[in-house]
């Protein structure tokens, strides 16, 4: 937040205000809330949920920071945010002035929730830090002191709070200096004098204003380091940036580390950093939704990765926000105010203080990300109310104009809070999709919605088979796959490996254009998975090389590519691209797996059009069946469905070179990816009746040395040949 501005700062702010027109935003996921303005986000983890407390900039065109209360939101997946409504109004407490509900932070201790906030002391003297107490994060909150905790003093704004490892609680705040003070265990009483940090360049950096420190401190601990983050003035960037320092204790001494956020499109910025479910997140605010401005700001979030030395990289600000961490279960009651993105929606509280969505007109919609229908849903129920004639809730998959799987008719209920449960049939909702609730009807307001849920086979299955992470079978739908690079993808019944249809990728001008799928929260960087796609083409050269490729963004924000598998595919034959243990590189972000072909088609010759079927991903080590795997019998090198002496002869020849394709796969009986003497010995023993099955290389128990005489026993002229032998010493 800001205190009274200097003439220079006000001039700069006015310039930002005039230039920062409300952006045209369509289907983005930053800012995280679109139903109100949400400045000064302060994140905190309570249990298994991440909460964010924000202010509330006044609606309409503002010429200053008119903030009318404080709000609370929470998430379990970092995409869908549940609105818990306004937890305090600007004048909830008798000593607080109107329109001065500035920055805040909440913390839990001994089962109570303590909410520290900035306001103006009604009796004069300047800004003040207050504290409110509740039994739950959402409130209701009460005033334990009946007066400011700190202040009044014009410097006292933007509180941040931490409970150290020894149980000592600390409060920090301030503009243009940073202050700190101990709190007693009751969290509502100061424990000692308010002190001020030494505002020197070593601790807070330097700029043409002195140090970089401006306001909005944020204190936290990560691993063994303490971090102090603040809204800053950094030379060369418009508006406030965010900088940070690290230290060995809550009170430092601090070592200035540099910039996290470079400038702001609404002059101010304010936020915090937090770890949640083994991920690290940076919160800030910006001008980001229609009606936004320098005084109408919105909370946003980015994921980042600490450098190996604990420092923080400059965070790239996006419209997409972080990846989803886990799916949303639609078979449990979902609050209607649980939203990934919305347009034309407002939230409100009814007479029972329960939050619902309203202000709904024709064309309004809500997106809910990553909804897992499992084996399918056949019924949709919503709790609705309407003082008019109601309307319809159309259920679309993957976009607001995507396939319609249900259409709920809502009639008048006699009042905007006269709730009724209404249901409709659902068909075609299975697997994981983004769900869009699109509202349709006549003119004016249509309805309010309190909650919704689905019923069906997916409710009982709950994804009991955890082997497969996704299955693209393309039986009448794209299954979440899309083009890469501008090719055209569509379901086709012209060719199919299994079922009645496949995915056809056409109009490719370059070999790197293809078809793929974004990998969501179920895929973790540094972990391995089994991936497979079955491909075929029918026109062009006798054979074409195909790749199964992973594209991802590295920690340096550069784009990288790695091949999961490569095959020479014969025209007219279904061929499997597969890797049973493919690792997503450490630090990989926004991974996309896709099929492409070899070569550069920048000339007038178009790239090969192709079909894809059974594009699957599964847990590490899963053997995904395909046209090649179905034909391979271990040891049956000549393909006559019998393992005999002729296969031994083929194996001998293969060691010297000459085997490929299915024959090579059949000869590699120990599965180490190559044909060696170890495979030959196993096949020979199998034919002679000395073994009943082949043993994989990963079960190797010791090393056996095959000397010249042993090599001769299997018909080879080799000397001092050492191989891995899980079967013991060869004789």
C-alpha positions in Angstrom: 0.0 0.0 0.0 0.9 3.7 -0.2 1.1 6.5 2.3 0.7 10.1 1.3 2.7 10.6 -1.9 5.3 13.1 -2.8 4.6 15.4 -5.8 7.1 13.4 -7.9 5.6 10.1 -7.0 2.1 11.5 -7.6 3.1 12.7 -11.0 4.5 9.3 -11.9 1.4 7.7 -10.6 -0.9 9.9 -12.6 1.1 9.0 -15.7 0.7 5.3 -14.9 -3.0 5.8 -14.3 -3.5 7.5 -17.7 -1.6 4.9 -19.6 -2.7 1.8 -17.8 -6.0 1.1 -19.6 -7.9 -2.0 -18.6 -6.5 -4.9 -20.5 -8.5 -7.1 -22.8 -8.4 -10.4 -21.0 -9.8 -13.6 -22.4 -9.7 -17.0 -20.6 -6.5 -16.2 -18.7 -5.9 -17.5 -15.2 -4.0 -14.5 -13.8 -5.3 -12.6 -12.0 -6.6 -15.3 -9.7 -9.9 -13.5 -9.0 -12.2 -11.8 -11.5 -15.3 -11.1 -9.4 -13.8 -8.2 -7.5 -10.6 -6.2 -7.2 -8.1 -7.9 -4.9 -5.0 -5.8 -4.0 -2.2 -6.7 -1.5 -2.4 -10.5 -1.6 -1.1 -12.2 1.6 -0.8 -16.0 1.3 -0.8 -18.5 4.2 -1.3 -22.3 4.4 -3.8 -23.6 6.9 -4.0 -27.4 6.9 -4.0 -28.7 3.3 -5.3 -25.5 1.9 -3.6 -22.3 0.7 -5.5 -19.1 1.7 -5.0 -15.6 0.3 -6.2 -12.5 2.2 -6.6 -9.4 0.1 -8.0 -5.9 0.3 -10.8 -4.7 -1.9 -10.4 -1.7 -4.1 -13.6 0.2 -4.6 -15.5 -0.5 -7.8 -15.6 2.3 -10.4 -13.1 4.9 -11.6 -10.9 5.9 -8.6 -8.3 8.7 -8.2 -6.7 7.2 -5.1 -6.6 4.0 -3.0 -10.2 3.7 -1.8 -10.4 0.3 -0.2 -13.7 -0.8 1.4 -12.8 -4.1 3.2 -10.9 -7.3 3.3 -11.5 -10.6 1.5 -10.5 -14.2 1.8 -9.9 -16.9 -0.9 -8.5 -20.4 -0.8 -7.4 -23.2 -3.1 -6.2 -26.8 -3.0 -5.0 -27.0 -6.6 -3.6 -23.5 -7.4 -6.1 -23.1 -10.3 -9.6 -23.1 -8.8 -10.1 -20.5 -6.0 -13.0 -20.5 -3.6 -14.3 -17.1 -2.6 -15.1 -16.9 1.2 -16.4 -13.4 0.8 -15.6 -10.2 2.7 -14.3 -11.1 6.2 -14.2 -7.5 7.5 -15.6 -4.1 6.3 -13.6 -0.9 6.4 -15.6 0.3 9.3 -16.3 -3.0 11.1 -14.4 -1.6 14.1 -15.4 1.7 15.8 -11.9 3.3 15.5 -11.4 2.6 11.8 -12.0 5.2 9.0 -14.0 4.5 5.9 -12.2 3.6 2.6 -8.9 2.9 4.4 -8.8 -0.9 4.5 -5.2 -1.3 3.4 -2.8 -4.2 3.4 -3.1 -7.2 5.8 -1.8 -10.6 6.8 -3.3 -13.5 8.8 -1.6 -16.2 11.0 -2.9 -19.1 13.2 -1.8 -19.8 16.7 -3.3 -22.2 19.3 -6.4 -22.7 17.2 -7.1 -18.9 16.8 -6.7 -16.8 13.6 -5.1 -13.4 14.0 -5.6 -10.9 11.2 -3.3 -7.9 11.1 -4.4 -5.0 9.0 -3.8 -1.4 8.0 -6.3 1.4 8.4 -6.6 5.1 9.5 -7.2 6.0 13.1 -10.6 7.7 13.1 -9.6 10.1 16.0 -6.5 11.3 14.0 -2.8 10.8 14.1 -2.3 8.9 10.9 -2.2 5.2 9.9 -2.4 2.3 12.3 -1.9 -1.4 12.5 -4.9 -3.3 14.0 -5.5 -6.9 14.9 -8.7 -9.0 14.7 -9.3 -12.5 16.0 -11.5 -15.4 14.8 -12.1 -19.1 15.2 -11.7 -19.8 11.5 -9.9 -18.1 8.6 -13.2 -16.9 7.1 -14.3 -15.3 10.4 -16.3 -13.8 11.9 -13.6 -11.6 13.3 -13.8 -9.5 16.5 -11.7 -6.6 17.9 -9.8 -7.8 21.0 -8.3 -4.4 21.8 -10.8 -1.8 20.7 -7.9 0.3 19.5 -4.8 0.2 17.2 -2.1 -2.4 18.1 0.6 0.0 16.6 0.2 3.7 16.0 -1.3 5.9 14.9 1.7 7.0 12.9 1.8 7.8 9.2 4.7 5.4 8.7 2.8 2.4 10.1 1.3 0.5 7.2 1.5 -3.0 5.6 2.0 -5.5 8.5 3.7 -8.9 8.1 3.9 -11.5 10.8 5.9 -14.6 11.6 6.2 -17.1 14.5 9.8 -18.1 14.8 11.0 -21.7 15.5 11.4 -20.8 19.2 7.8 -19.7 19.4 8.5 -16.0 19.4 6.1 -14.0 17.2 7.3 -10.9 15.4 5.4 -8.1 13.6 7.0 -5.9 10.8 5.6 -3.0 8.9 6.4 0.5 7.5 6.8 3.1 4.8 9.4 4.5 4.1 11.3 2.7 6.8 10.9 -0.9 8.0 10.0 -1.4 11.7 9.8 -4.6 13.8 8.5 -5.5 17.2 7.9 -8.7 19.3 4.4 -9.9 20.1 3.4 -11.6 23.2 2.0 -15.2 23.0 -1.6 -13.8 23.0 -0.7 -12.2 19.6 -2.6 -9.1 20.4 -0.1 -7.3 22.7 3.3 -5.8 21.9 6.2 -7.3 23.8 8.8 -4.5 24.0 9.6 -1.4 22.0 9.1 -0.9 18.3 12.5 -0.9 16.6 13.7 0.2 13.2 16.1 -1.6 10.9 19.3 0.2 9.8 18.1 1.3 6.3 21.5 1.0 4.6 22.5 -0.2 1.1 24.1 -3.5 2.4 20.8 -4.6 3.8 18.2 -2.9 1.5 20.1 -2.1 -1.7 20.5 1.3 -3.3 18.6 3.4 -5.8 18.3 7.1 -6.7 15.8 7.4 -3.9 18.4 6.0 -1.4 17.7 2.4 -0.6 15.4 0.3 -2.7 13.0 -0.1 0.3 9.6 1.5 -0.2 6.9 -0.4 1.8 5.0 -3.7 2.0 7.5 -6.0 3.9 7.0 -9.7 3.9 8.9 -12.0 6.3 9.2 -15.8 6.0 11.7 -18.7 6.4 12.7 -21.2 3.7 15.0 -24.0 4.7 17.6 -22.4 7.0 17.4 -18.9 5.6 15.1 -16.0 6.6 13.8 -13.8 3.8 12.6 -10.2 3.9 10.8 -9.1 0.7 9.5 -5.6 0.1 7.9 -3.3 -2.5 10.8 -1.3 -3.8 12.0 1.5 -6.1 14.6 0.2 -8.5 16.2 2.4 -11.1 15.1 1.6 -14.6 11.7 0.1 -13.9 8.3 1.9 -13.9 6.3 1.8 -10.7 7.2 -0.4 -7.7 9.3 -3.6 -8.0 9.8 -6.2 -5.4 13.2 -6.9 -3.9 14.5 -9.1 -1.1 17.3 -9.8 1.4 18.3 -12.9 3.3 19.6 -13.3 6.9 20.4 -15.8 9.7 17.5 -14.6 11.9 14.2 -12.8 11.9 15.9 -9.5 12.5 18.9 -10.1 10.2 21.5 -8.8 9.7 20.2 -8.7 6.2 22.1 -9.1 3.0 20.5 -7.5 0.0 20.0 -10.0 -2.8 18.3 -8.1 -5.6 15.0 -7.9 -7.6 12.2 -10.5 -7.7 9.6 -8.5 -9.7 10.8 -5.9 -12.2 8.3 -3.0 -12.2 4.5 -2.9 -12.1 1.7 -2.0 -14.6 -0.3 -0.3 -11.8 2.6 1.6 -10.0 2.3 -0.3 -6.7 2.9 -3.9 -6.0 2.5 -5.9 -2.9 2.5 -9.6 -2.1 4.2 -12.6 -0.5 6.1 -15.8 -1.0 5.1 -19.2 0.3 5.8 -22.9 -0.1 2.8 -25.2 -0.7 2.7 -28.9 -1.5 6.5 -28.9 -2.3 6.1 -25.9 -4.7 7.1 -22.3 -4.2 4.8 -19.4 -5.2 5.2 -15.6 -5.5 2.1 -13.4 -5.1 1.7 -9.9 -6.3 -0.9 -7.6 -7.7 -1.4 -5.9 -11.1 -3.9 -4.1 -13.3 -5.3 -7.2 -15.0 -9.1 -7.4 -15.4 -11.6 -5.2 -17.1 -12.0 -2.0 -15.1 -8.5 -2.3 -13.7 -6.3 0.7 -13.2 -3.6 1.9 -10.9 -6.3 2.1 -8.2 -8.2 -1.1 -9.2 -5.7 -3.9 -8.7 -5.9 -7.7 -8.8 -4.0 -10.5 -7.1 -1.8 -12.8 -9.2 0.5 -15.7 -8.6 3.5 -17.3 -10.2 5.4 -20.5 -9.4 9.2 -20.3 -9.2 12.2 -22.5 -8.2 14.9 -21.4 -5.8 18.4 -21.4 -7.1 20.8 -24.0 -5.5 22.2 -21.3 -3.2 18.8 -20.3 -1.9 18.6 -17.1 -4.0 15.4 -16.3 -5.9 15.4 -15.7 -9.7 13.6 -12.8 -11.3 10.1 -14.1 -11.6 8.5 -14.0 -15.0 5.0 -12.5 -14.8 2.4 -14.4 -16.9 -1.3 -14.4 -17.7 -1.4 -18.2 -17.2 -0.3 -18.5 -13.6 0.9 -21.7 -12.0 0.1 -25.3 -13.1 -2.7 -27.2 -11.4 -1.6 -29.5 -8.6 -4.5 -32.0 -8.4 -7.8 -32.7 -10.0 -11.1 -31.3 -8.8 -13.6 -34.0 -7.7 -17.0 -33.1 -9.3 -18.9 -35.9 -7.4 -18.6 -34.0 -4.1 -20.5 -30.7 -3.5 -18.6 -27.9 -5.2 -19.3 -24.3 -4.1 -20.4 -22.3 -7.1 -17.9 -19.6 -6.0 -15.0 -22.1 -6.7 -13.7 -20.5 -9.9 -10.6 -20.7 -12.2 -11.9 -17.9 -14.5 -15.1 -16.1 -14.9 -16.8 -13.3 -16.8 -20.0 -11.5 -15.9 -20.1 -13.0 -12.4 -20.2 -11.4 -8.9 -20.1 -13.1 -5.5 -22.3 -12.2 -2.6 -23.4 -13.5 0.8 -27.0 -14.6 1.5 -28.9 -14.1 4.8 -27.1 -17.1 6.4 -23.7 -15.5 5.5 -23.1 -18.2 2.9 -21.3 -17.1 -0.3 -23.0 -17.7 -3.7 -22.6 -16.3 -7.2 -25.0 -13.8 -8.7 -25.2 -10.8 -11.1 -25.6 -13.5 -13.8 -26.8 -12.5 -17.2 -26.9 -14.2 -20.6 -23.4 -15.0 -21.7 -21.9 -15.0 -18.2 -19.7 -18.1 -17.5 -17.5 -19.9 -15.1 -14.5 -22.0 -15.9 -13.5 -24.8 -13.4 -10.1 -26.3 -14.3 -9.1 -29.9 -14.2 -12.4 -31.6 -13.4 -11.9 -35.4 -13.2 -15.1 -37.2 -14.2 -13.4 -40.6 -14.1 -15.6 -43.3 -15.8 -18.3 -40.8 -16.3 -21.2 -38.7 -15.0 -24.9 -39.0 -15.8 -26.5 -36.4 -13.6 -25.9 -32.7 -12.7 -27.5 -31.0 -9.7 -27.3 -27.3 -8.7 -28.7 -25.4 -5.8 -30.2 -22.3 -7.5 -32.5 -19.3 -6.8 -34.2 -16.8 -9.0 -36.7 -13.9 -8.4 -37.3 -13.8 -12.1 -38.0 -16.5 -14.7 -34.5 -18.1 -14.4 -32.6 -19.5 -17.4 -30.3 -22.3 -18.4 -26.9 -23.6 -17.2 -25.1 -25.2 -20.2 -22.3 -27.6 -19.3 -19.5 -27.4 -21.8 -16.2 -29.3 -21.8 -12.8 -27.6 -22.5 -14.1 -24.3 -23.7 -17.2 -22.1 -23.4 -18.2 -23.3 -26.9 -17.0 -26.9 -26.4 -19.1 -30.0 -26.4 -22.3 -29.7 -24.4 -22.8 -32.6 -22.0 -25.8 -31.2 -20.1 -28.3 -28.4 -20.0 -30.0 -27.5 -16.7 -33.2 -25.6 -16.9 -33.7 -23.2 -13.9 -37.1 -21.7 -13.3 -38.2 -18.9 -10.9 -38.0 -19.8 -7.2 -39.7 -16.7 -5.8 -36.6 -14.9 -4.6 -32.9 -14.5 -5.1 -32.2 -16.5 -1.9 -35.1 -19.0 -2.1 -32.9 -22.0 -2.8 -34.0 -25.1 -4.8 -32.1 -28.1 -6.0 -32.6 -28.8 -9.7 -31.1 -31.6 -11.8 -30.6 -32.6 -15.4 -29.2 -35.6 -17.3 -25.5 -35.6 -18.4 -24.0 -37.6 -21.3 -20.4 -37.6 -22.6 -18.6 -36.4 -19.5 -15.7 -38.8 -18.7 -12.0 -38.4 -18.0 -10.5 -35.1 -17.1 -11.6 -31.8 -18.6 -12.0 -28.1 -17.9 -15.7 -27.5 -17.1 -17.5 -24.4 -18.3 -20.9 -23.4 -16.8 -22.3 -21.1 -19.4 -25.5 -19.2 -18.5 -28.2 -18.5 -21.0 -31.7 -17.0 -20.9 -33.5 -13.7 -21.4 -32.7 -10.2 -20.6 -31.8 -9.1 -17.1 -30.4 -11.1 -14.2 -31.1 -14.8 -14.5 -30.3 -16.6 -11.3 -28.0 -17.1 -8.3 -26.1 -20.4 -7.7 -25.0 -21.7 -4.3 -23.4 -25.1 -5.2 -23.3 -27.9 -7.8 -22.3 -31.6 -8.1 -22.3 -34.5 -10.5 -23.4 -38.1 -10.1 -22.5 -41.2 -12.1 -20.1 -44.1 -12.5 -17.1 -41.9 -11.9 -18.3 -41.2 -8.3 -17.7 -44.9 -7.3 -14.7 -45.7 -9.5 -12.7 -42.6 -8.3 -10.0 -43.6 -10.8 -9.4 -47.0 -9.1 -7.0 -47.9 -11.9 -4.1 -45.6 -11.2 -1.8 -47.3 -13.8 -2.8 -45.0 -16.7 -2.5 -41.3 -16.3 -4.3 -40.4 -19.5 -5.6 -42.4 -22.5 -6.2 -40.7 -25.9 -8.3 -43.2 -27.9 -10.0 -40.5 -30.0 -13.3 -42.3 -30.2 -15.3 -39.4 -31.4 -13.4 -36.7 -29.5 -9.9 -35.2 -29.1 -9.4 -36.3 -25.5 -7.6 -33.1 -24.6 -5.1 -33.3 -27.4 -4.5 -30.4 -29.8 -2.3 -29.3 -32.7 1.2 -28.1 -32.2 2.6 -25.3 -34.3 -0.4 -24.7 -36.5 -1.2 -28.1 -37.9 -4.8 -29.2 -38.2 -6.1 -32.1 -36.0 -9.4 -33.8 -36.2 -11.0 -37.1 -35.3 -11.1 -39.4 -38.4 -12.8 -42.7 -39.2 -10.6 -43.3 -42.2 -8.0 -45.2 -40.1 -8.0 -46.8 -36.7 -5.6 -49.0 -34.8 -8.3 -49.9 -32.3 -11.9 -48.9 -32.2 -13.5 -46.9 -34.9 -11.5 -43.7 -35.2 -8.1 -42.0 -34.7 -6.7 -38.5 -34.7 -5.6 -37.1 -38.1 -2.9 -34.5 -38.2 -2.8 -32.6 -41.5 -1.9 -29.3 -43.2 1.6 -29.6 -41.9 4.1 -27.2 -43.5 7.0 -28.2 -41.2 8.1 -31.4 -39.7 7.9 -30.0 -36.1 4.2 -29.4 -36.5 2.2 -32.2 -35.0 -0.2 -33.3 -32.3 0.3 -33.4 -28.6 -1.0 -32.9 -25.1 0.0 -30.6 -22.2 1.2 -32.6 -19.2 -0.6 -31.4 -16.0 0.0 -31.6 -12.3 0.1 -35.5 -12.5 3.5 -35.3 -14.1 6.4 -34.3 -11.8 9.8 -32.9 -13.0 12.5 -35.4 -12.2 10.2 -38.4 -12.2 9.8 -41.1 -14.9 6.7 -42.3 -16.8 5.7 -44.7 -19.5 4.6 -43.0 -22.7 3.3 -44.4 -26.0 1.7 -43.3 -29.3 0.8 -45.4 -32.2 1.2 -43.7 -35.6 0.6 -44.4 -39.3 0.8 -42.5 -42.6 -0.6 -43.5 -46.0 1.0 -41.1 -48.5 4.5 -40.1 -49.5 7.9 -41.8 -49.1 8.2 -45.5 -48.4 9.3 -44.7 -44.8 9.5 -41.7 -42.6 11.2 -41.1 -39.2 8.8 -40.2 -36.4 9.6 -38.8 -33.0 7.8 -38.8 -29.7 9.1 -35.5 -28.2 8.9 -33.6 -25.0 8.9 -29.8 -25.1 9.4 -28.0 -21.8 10.6 -24.7 -20.3 13.8 -24.8 -18.2 14.5 -22.9 -15.0 16.2 -20.3 -17.2 12.9 -19.8 -19.1 14.4 -21.2 -22.3 12.6 -23.9 -24.3 14.1 -27.3 -24.6 13.3 -30.6 -26.5 14.1 -34.2 -25.7 13.1 -37.3 -27.6 11.2 -40.1 -25.8 11.4 -42.4 -28.8 12.3 -42.4 -32.5 11.2 -44.9 -35.1 11.5 -45.4 -38.8 7.9 -45.9 -39.8 6.9 -47.8 -43.0 4.1 -46.3 -45.1 0.8 -48.0 -44.4 1.8 -49.7 -41.1 0.8 -48.8 -37.6 4.0 -48.3 -35.6 4.4 -47.7 -31.9 6.5 -44.9 -30.4 7.1 -45.9 -26.8 9.4 -45.4 -23.8 8.5 -47.3 -20.6 10.8 -45.2 -18.4 11.0 -41.6 -19.7 12.2 -39.0 -17.3 10.9 -35.5 -17.3 14.0 -33.4 -16.6 14.6 -31.7 -13.3 13.1 -28.2 -13.1 11.0 -28.7 -16.3 8.0 -26.4 -16.5 5.0 -26.5 -18.8 5.8 -29.9 -20.4 4.1 -30.8 -23.7 4.5 -34.3 -25.2 3.8 -34.5 -29.0 4.4 -36.5 -32.2 6.4 -35.0 -35.0 8.4 -36.2 -38.0 12.0 -35.9 -39.0 13.4 -33.3 -41.4 12.9 -29.7 -42.3 10.0 -29.0 -44.7 10.6 -25.3 -45.3 10.6 -25.9 -49.0 7.5 -26.3 -51.1 7.0 -29.9 -50.1 4.5 -30.3 -47.3 5.3 -32.4 -44.3 3.7 -35.9 -44.0 0.2 -36.0 -42.8 -0.4 -38.8 -40.3 -2.8 -40.6 -37.9 -2.3 -41.1 -34.2 -4.2 -43.7 -32.1 -3.9 -44.8 -28.5 -1.7 -42.0 -27.2 -1.2 -43.1 -23.6 0.8 -42.2 -20.5 1.2 -44.5 -17.5 3.2 -45.0 -14.4 6.9 -45.7 -14.7 7.7 -49.2 -16.0 4.3 -49.9 -17.6 4.4 -51.9 -20.8 1.8 -50.3 -23.1 0.6 -52.7 -25.7 1.0 -51.7 -29.3 1.4 -53.3 -32.8 5.1 -54.1 -32.2 4.7 -55.5 -28.6 1.8 -57.7 -29.8 4.0 -59.4 -32.3 7.1 -59.9 -30.2 7.7 -63.3 -28.5 10.9 -63.2 -26.5 13.5 -65.4 -28.1 11.4 -66.0 -31.3 13.8 -64.1 -33.5 12.6 -65.7 -36.8 8.9 -65.0 -36.0 7.6 -68.6 -36.4 6.1 -68.5 -32.9 8.5 -71.1 -31.6 11.8 -70.6 -29.8 14.2 -73.3 -31.1 17.7 -73.9 -32.5 17.0 -71.7 -35.5 16.6 -68.7 -33.2 20.0 -69.5 -31.6 21.5 -69.3 -35.0 19.8 -66.0 -35.7 21.0 -64.7 -32.4 24.6 -65.6 -33.2 24.3 -63.8 -36.5 22.6 -60.8 -34.8 25.5 -60.3 -32.4 27.7 -59.6 -35.4 25.0 -57.2 -36.8 22.0 -57.5 -39.0 19.0 -57.7 -36.8 16.6 -54.9 -36.5 12.9 -54.1 -35.7 10.8 -56.9 -34.2 13.6 -59.5 -34.6 16.0 -57.4 -32.6 13.3 -56.9 -29.9 12.7 -60.6 -29.7 16.4 -61.3 -29.4 16.9 -58.8 -26.5 15.5 -61.3 -24.0 17.0 -59.5 -21.0 15.5 -56.2 -22.0 18.6 -54.1 -21.6 18.1 -52.5 -25.1 20.8 -54.3 -27.0 21.7 -57.8 -28.2 24.7 -59.3 -26.3 26.2 -62.7 -25.5 24.1 -62.6 -22.3 20.9 -62.8 -24.5 22.4 -65.5 -26.6 23.3 -67.6 -23.6 19.7 -67.3 -22.2 18.2 -68.3 -25.6 20.6 -71.3 -25.8 19.7 -72.4 -22.3 16.0 -72.1 -23.0 16.3 -74.3 -26.1 18.4 -76.9 -24.2 15.8 -77.0 -21.4 18.1 -75.4 -18.8 15.7 -72.5 -18.1 12.0 -72.1 -18.3 11.9 -68.3 -18.6 14.1 -65.3 -19.6 15.4 -63.1 -16.8 15.6 -59.3 -17.2 18.8 -57.4 -16.9 17.7 -55.4 -13.9 17.8 -58.6 -11.8 21.5 -59.1 -12.5 23.1 -60.6 -9.3 26.8 -60.9 -10.2 29.3 -60.6 -13.0 30.4 -63.8 -14.8 33.5 -63.9 -16.9 33.1 -65.8 -20.2 36.5 -66.9 -21.2 37.5 -68.1 -24.6 36.4 -71.7 -24.1 32.9 -70.6 -22.9 32.5 -68.4 -25.9 33.5 -71.3 -28.2 30.8 -73.4 -26.5 28.2 -71.2 -28.1 30.0 -71.0 -31.4 31.8 -67.7 -31.1 35.5 -66.8 -31.5 35.9 -64.4 -28.6 38.5 -64.0 -26.0 38.3 -62.6 -22.5 34.7 -61.4 -23.1 33.1 -60.0 -19.9 29.3 -59.8 -19.7 26.6 -59.3 -17.1 25.2 -62.7 -16.1 22.3 -63.1 -13.8 22.4 -66.9 -14.3 25.8 -67.4 -12.5 29.0 -68.8 -14.0 28.5 -70.2 -17.5 29.7 -73.7 -18.0 
